[in-house]
Amino acid sequence: MRSRRPWLFGAPLLPVLARLCGLPLHTLPVLNTFAAILTVLEVIYVLGSHVLVPFQLAAAACRQVVQALEVYRLVALGVSLWSQLAVPLLFLVFWLVLFSLRLSSFLASSGSPLAQQGLLFLLLSSAAECCSTPYSLVGLTFTVSYLALGVLNLCKFYLLGFGAFQNGNVMHR
């Protein structure tokens, strides 16, 4: 692990080393308790020394947002955060996971009347079930958007070949 302080990991080894050195058996439970207490104290020390790190990271992020807000104003900041956080891709993955889980639950329940209707009916009912919340509806819109972009790229590839992908396309955004 290339630690600068390997002795920090040695506390749980105390009972094993004591047994290898030939200490009597009645001292092993006491040594084990001491090793456990020492390990807990080390964990508390490490957690205590790093408790401010998330707050420092949040403060640095706030400083960057304020600095970007001064330079680019609110709309540009929103667009920048939208692209940096990959919101459309996040919603796409969310909806696809939700859809696959819903579809697998329909397929797993073979006794239900939905499972006996056919594959197209299962796909459509799974998609309908995945649009029950506003977040899942937004996820569906991004899924349709990326699906349309894929169809557009396939058509461009069919019509123009590899030359169609020389310039970047941002139409789907």
Number of C-alpha atoms within 10 A of each C-alpha: 4 5 8 7 8 9 8 13 11 13 18 18 11 16 20 13 12 16 13 9 9 9 12 9 10 8 12 16 11 12 17 18 13 16 18 15 14 16 17 13 12 15 13 12 12 11 11 10 10 10 11 10 10 10 10 11 11 11 12 12 12 12 12 12 14 14 12 15 15 11 11 13 12 12 10 13 17 13 11 14 13 12 12 9 11 11 14 19 15 13 20 21 16 17 24 18 13 19 21 15 14 19 20 13 13 20 16 11 12 11 10 11 9 16 17 14 10 9 12 9 13 19 16 12 15 21 19 12 15 23 17 10 10 9 14 20 16 17 25 22 16 22 20 13 17 17 13 13 17 13 12 13 15 14 13 15 14 11 11 11 11 10 10 16 12 7 7 7 11 7 7 12 9
